[in-house]
């Protein structure tokens, strides 16, 4: 059953010029994933896994991938933006499908999403995380 939730930025997207910011972001994400495990399965895990979600933020980080997304999905106008439509976790039912534990991300231009032009979506297996 779909439920709304919050999304935290990946620790890879945190400005690490502030001492302890990266570690705090890592700890927050780990607690968030543990909360998800408790909510979904009734108990925390020693190594919480990512989960499939629609919209939100990339758990693999967006700073590294956005230049590639901009290259493969160039904008037709300045007021467009890129949207992470879905992130598929490769753990659980999809274990082994996409290599180890790397997520699959589906990106679109907001204009294509508005126009339901799903044939313009772009997918990537995030092996950089």
C-alpha positions, 0 to 999 in steps of 0.5 A, spaced: 500 500 500 503 506 497 504 511 503 507 518 503 513 519 507 519 524 507 526 523 503 532 525 506 538 528 502 543 523 501 550 524 505 553 524 498 549 531 497 551 534 503 556 540 503 562 537 507 565 543 509 562 543 516 565 539 520 561 533 522 556 534 516 557 528 512 557 523 519 550 527 521 547 526 514 549 518 514 547 517 521 540 520 519 539 516 513 541 510 517 536 512 522 531 513 517 532 506 513 531 503 520 525 506 521 522 504 514 524 497 516 521 497 523 515 500 519 515 495 513 517 489 517 516 490 524 523 490 527 530 494 525 535 491 521 543 490 522 544 493 515 537 496 513 536 496 505 534 502 501 527 501 498 523 503 492 520 510 492 516 514 487 519 521 487 523 524 492 531 524 492 536 519 490 538 515 496 545 514 491 546 522 491 544 527 486 550 531 485 554 526 481 549 524 476 545 531 475 551 533 469 549 526 466 542 527 466 543 534 463 547 531 458 542 526 456 536 530 457 537 537 455 532 542 456 528 545 451 526 551 455 530 555 461 524 553 466 524 546 465 527 541 471 529 534 471 525 530 476 527 523 479 520 519 477 522 513 481 528 509 484 528 502 484 531 498 490 535 492 487 534 489 494 529 484 496 525 481 490 529 484 485 536 482 488 541 480 483 537 483 477 541 490 477 548 487 480 549 487 487 545 492 491 545 498 486 539 502 485 535 503 478 533 511 477 528 513 472 529 521 470 525 525 466 524 532 464 518 535 468 515 538 461 515 531 459 512 528 465 507 533 465 505 531 457 505 524 459 511 523 455 514 517 458 518 514 452 522 520 454 524 517 460 531 515 462 534 510 466 540 508 469 543 503 474 547 507 479 553 503 480 557 509 482 554 509 489 
